[in-house]
C-alpha cells in the first residue's frame, strides 16, 4: 500500500530511525512526524496517531525517547 505522505520514512525503517539521534532531533526540530509528517510530535518525533499504532519493539524504542534516555 502506498503511503499518503511520501516525505515521511517508510514504516519498515522506523525502528532504525528511532535509533538515530539526528533523525529524531530533526523531526522534533521541524515538528514533523517521522512517519506521516503531521505537526505536534512528541520527544520521539512521532505524532499521537502514529505513536498509538507502534508495535511492541517500536514502542520500546520510542519510550526511551519519552523517558529522556534517547536511543
Helices and strands as residue ranges (DSSP letters): G 11-13, H 14-18, H 21-30, H 48-52, H 56-66
